[in-house]
Amino acid sequence: MNPHDSHNQGGNGQGVCFSVPSEEERFISVGKKATLLILCGICILFLVNVKRYNFISDDSFITLRYAKNLVQGEGLVFNPGERVEGFTSMLWTLLLSLCGVIGLDLLAAARILGVVTGLATIILTYRLFHALNTSHDQSVLGLFAPLILAVNGAFACWAGSGMETALFVCLTVGSYLMVLDERWLLATVFTSACILTRPEGMLVFGLLFLFQCIRAWGDKERRWLGWLLACGITASGLVAFRLFYFQDWLPNTYYAKTGGEWNQIVRGFKYLAEYCADYEGLLLMGAPVGYFLLVGGRKSRFLAVTVVALWGATVWVGGDGLPMYRFALAPLPFLLVLQGRLIQNLCHHFIKSSRYSPKLVGYGLVIVVLCWAVVHLSKPIVGSHYRLYEYQKKVEIPRWTRVGKLFKENVSKQDSLAAVPIGAVSYYSELYVYDMLGLTNKHIAQREMAQAEVGWTGHEKHDGQYILSQKPTYLLLGNIDVTNKPRNPQSRPFIPYFNKYVWEREKDMFETDLIIKMYEPRSVEIAPDQYLNFYELREEFR
């Protein structure tokens, strides 16, 4: 029988038409079972990539300390008795606190939650591609964005870092997917959680609200108003709680990490340029965004606007001082979806032009995707991102962990210390800790000071004389100085400065001779051939 003919079914006289799929449809579409198997493979690839990086961020221990103090009844505080919002994610801190209540190890719980939300992001990114696809067929190109996301080194690195990065990316993608699909209950859950996860969640909410106003113009039903009301209550509630509990409109980290004006923006553009050079390249990053801004449908154009807005926010805050492009990850799934859509359009064009056979286009597509995946899988080579990641993973985090445990086991609980960085040292020592960068200290965070051109982004505010006036028992200067033999206590300064960034933030410790009068140099062995060099407050000043 000719497949284009119709035949009757069950005598009801209703014809059912069978048609042979075109070459283009056979090339583009993929079965549900095959899609499921490939997605499982992509998820496994992501897990392998996470294990490959196996990174823990020192900043994650700051959130863990807040969570531990909350579980122990001290409140949402870094130092007991001081209400300072020195963490970046309210929701992440509360989730970890719940894990602590049921007896889970906080660090392990944070890393597992990050990996799980990373896996969820991969699935949601696949769904987002098809939410933009006008065809009902499951396109093989829908697997492009999840694949590249899974092999991206930065995404894998931060998913297992113990920080909220993967959760925020997951909630952002989920919020967009649910709003685009007009599933308002789930949209409310995702967007409200996004607002509570990071300060940028407010920007996501604002963009979604703007899109919905444009899309629903003239819609008399306005079913999305419930979503708007619930998310607005969430945002207002967060601000109200912050004002009541911390007496500030914004997180303390905002004050500590912003204020660099033009220098800060220049560093933000440099951060963006380094990311482009290491991963997408300016053309591959700009082409899909520009294309869909100009000729895309409403949904695709909205995703392109979102990429521009999130990257603009990253530039405005000056990028990030931590390795492996953490702030590049929020817009990444949207960018990859747009890239997949552009590739799909090009494939349709090549096949319809009759110049290229579907098989030839398929071979070309495989080559392009493999090359793209290799670029994202390879380690960054621009700037110091990968070197800093390796050094922190292999040297600094283990070292700072040993230092924290050393203080816990050998000093009084009434003692205090001042340090940079403060994460692992504060979490494991459980001492009162002065953050010399102001992340958990309101005085330093809200200090008005001229921003130097030399310094790590977000790590520039300081007040050495203020720290000395607080008389911490121990000063861990020089980025927590550890050497293979004790330093000479007669040297001035006792801990030399070979890193211009560290010197820039600690030089005001030596503006007066107070540090020499009040503190004596000490060196303690923390491991074979590893000596911690620090300053200890003299007895007469305690």
Salt bridges, closest charged atoms under 4 A:
GLU24 OE2 - HIS348 ND1 1.89
GLU85 OE1 - ARG242 NE 2.62
GLU164 OE2 - ARG198 NH1 2.57
GLU182 OE1 - ARG223 NH2 3.79
GLU200 OE1 - ARG198 NE 2.94
GLU221 OE1 - ARG223 NE 3.45
ASP248 OD2 - LYS442 NZ 3.50
GLU274 OE1 - HIS385 NE2 3.40
GLU280 OE2 - HIS376 NE2 3.09
ASP320 OD2 - ARG326 NE 3.02
GLU390 OE2 - LYS394 NZ 3.59
GLU430 OE2 - LYS68 NZ 3.27
GLU430 OE1 - LYS408 NZ 3.08
GLU460 OE2 - ARG267 NH2 2.67
ASP463 OD2 - HIS443 NE2 2.94
ASP463 OD2 - ARG447 NE 3.88
ASP481 OD2 - ARG487 NE 2.66
GLU504 OE1 - LYS507 NZ 3.53
GLU506 OE2 - ARG505 NE 3.77
ASP508 OD2 - HIS462 ND1 2.74
ASP513 OD2 - LYS517 NZ 3.75
GLU536 OE1 - ARG522 NH1 2.15
GLU536 OE2 - ARG542 NH2 2.83
GLU539 OE2 - ARG542 NH1 3.90
